Amino acid sequence: MCVMVLRPLSATERAEALNKAAAARSARAEAKESLKTGKRSAADIIESAAKDDALARMRVSELLEALPGIGKVRAAAIMEQLGIAASRRVRGLGIHQRRALVDFIDEH
């Protein structure tokens, strides 16, 4: 088994990493809230993920659960129906999966 040893971070590096992580969480929460309120569409968020690293790291299940009327069980069923793995992140969606997800959301 190969173990990767990370070098210890200095106090400033650690603070920068914590700030970056907090900003990413905030960006994802803002995107989910705008999806929930209807200010943005799922297609818009998926498209924005190509440029925004924070959105690219959002799980597809989180994106679906942010839609009104979709909870954990329904999100899992949708992902299974579309052939998307439960652990998949928005960045990891293929072209066909992205299109199928957007089409599914638009239909329903």
Secondary structure, 3 states (H helix, E strand, C coil): CCCCCCCCCCHHHHHHHHHHHHHHHHHHHHHHHHHHHCCCCHHHHHHHCCCCHHHHCCEHHHHHHCCCCCCHHHHHHHHHHHCCCCCCEHHHCCHHHHHHHHHHHHHC
